[in-house]
C-alpha cells in the first residue's frame, strides 16, 4: 500500500511594508483619518461660532457610560495585539483566542453605544434637533460604523484562522486587520475628547 503523500507546505507571503496589503491599509487609514479630522474640525468650527455649547439647553454629555465604553474598546486592542504577535511566533491558538477576545470586547462596545447610549441620548435630542445633535450623531455614528466594519473583518479573519490559513510566514491578513483595529481605537480618543470632554471646558 502506497503511503499518502505529505501535504505541501503553504507558500510564504510577504508582510509589513513589503506587502501590497499593508500599504493598502496604510492608505485606507490615511483616508479615513482625513475624514475624521474633517468632522472634528467642523465640530469645533461650529462650536466656537456659538456663545453656548451644546445648543438650545441640551445638557453636557454624561461621561459615565462613555468612559466605560472607552475602557472596553481600548482593552480590545490588547488581545488583538497578542493575536498578531502570536501568529508571528507560529502560535495559531494565540491567534484564535486573541481575535475572539478582541471581537467580544468590540461587540460589547458597539452594543453599549447602540442599545444603551443612543436610546438615552435620543430622549434628549436627535440628529434633527440642531447642528449640535447632527454633529454628535454623525461623529459617534461614523466611528461606530468603523467598529462594525472591524467586527466583520475580525469574523472573516477568525474563520480563516480556524481553517489553518495562517502561520509564522503567512499572516499579512492578520497584520492588516490589527492595523485597522488599532486605528479605530486611536480614533476613539479624539471622539472622546471632542464630543464628550470638550463641552466641559
ChimeraX attribute file (.defattr): number of C-alpha atoms within 10 A of each C-alpha:
attribute: neighborCount
match mode: 1-to-1
recipient: residues
	/A:1	3
	/A:2	4
	/A:3	5
	/A:4	6
	/A:5	6
	/A:6	6
	/A:7	6
	/A:8	6
	/A:9	6
	/A:10	11
	/A:11	7
	/A:12	12
	/A:13	11
	/A:14	14
	/A:15	19
	/A:16	13
	/A:17	10
	/A:18	10
	/A:19	13
	/A:20	13
	/A:21	17
	/A:22	20
	/A:23	15
	/A:24	12
	/A:25	16
	/A:26	16
	/A:27	12
	/A:28	13
	/A:29	16
	/A:30	12
	/A:31	12
	/A:32	16
	/A:33	15
	/A:34	12
	/A:35	13
	/A:36	17
	/A:37	14
	/A:38	11
	/A:39	17
	/A:40	19
	/A:41	13
	/A:42	12
	/A:43	19
	/A:44	13
	/A:45	11
	/A:46	14
	/A:47	18
	/A:48	10
	/A:49	9
	/A:50	10
	/A:51	8
	/A:52	12
	/A:53	18
	/A:54	18
	/A:55	16
	/A:56	11
	/A:57	8
	/A:58	14
	/A:59	12
	/A:60	15
	/A:61	17
	/A:62	12
	/A:63	12
	/A:64	8
	/A:65	13
	/A:66	17
	/A:67	13
	/A:68	12
	/A:69	22
	/A:70	16
	/A:71	12
	/A:72	19
	/A:73	27
	/A:74	20
	/A:75	16
	/A:76	26
	/A:77	26
	/A:78	16
	/A:79	23
	/A:80	29
	/A:81	20
	/A:82	18
	/A:83	27
	/A:84	27
	/A:85	18
	/A:86	21
	/A:87	23
	/A:88	20
	/A:89	14
	/A:90	16
	/A:91	16
	/A:92	21
	/A:93	14
	/A:94	19
	/A:95	28
	/A:96	22
	/A:97	17
	/A:98	23
	/A:99	27
	/A:100	19
	/A:101	18
	/A:102	26
	/A:103	25
	/A:104	15
	/A:105	20
	/A:106	25
	/A:107	19
	/A:108	16
	/A:109	22
	/A:110	22
	/A:111	14
	/A:112	15
	/A:113	19
	/A:114	14
	/A:115	10
	/A:116	12
	/A:117	16
	/A:118	16
	/A:119	11
	/A:120	12
	/A:121	15
	/A:122	13
	/A:123	8
	/A:124	12
	/A:125	18
	/A:126	16
	/A:127	14
	/A:128	10
	/A:129	14
	/A:130	13
	/A:131	15
	/A:132	22
	/A:133	19
	/A:134	15
	/A:135	18
	/A:136	21
	/A:137	20
	/A:138	14
	/A:139	18
	/A:140	17
	/A:141	15
	/A:142	15
	/A:143	19
	/A:144	20
	/A:145	13
	/A:146	19
	/A:147	23
	/A:148	15
	/A:149	15
	/A:150	21
	/A:151	20
	/A:152	13
	/A:153	20
	/A:154	22
	/A:155	15
	/A:156	13
	/A:157	20
	/A:158	21
	/A:159	13
	/A:160	15
	/A:161	20
	/A:162	13
	/A:163	9
	/A:164	10
	/A:165	15
	/A:166	23
	/A:167	19
	/A:168	15
	/A:169	16
	/A:170	19
	/A:171	21
	/A:172	22
	/A:173	19
	/A:174	27
	/A:175	23
	/A:176	21
	/A:177	21
	/A:178	23
	/A:179	19
	/A:180	21
	/A:181	27
	/A:182	19
	/A:183	17
	/A:184	23
	/A:185	20
	/A:186	14
	/A:187	17
	/A:188	20
	/A:189	12
	/A:190	15
	/A:191	19
	/A:192	16
	/A:193	12
	/A:194	17
	/A:195	21
	/A:196	17
	/A:197	15
	/A:198	15
	/A:199	15
	/A:200	10
	/A:201	4
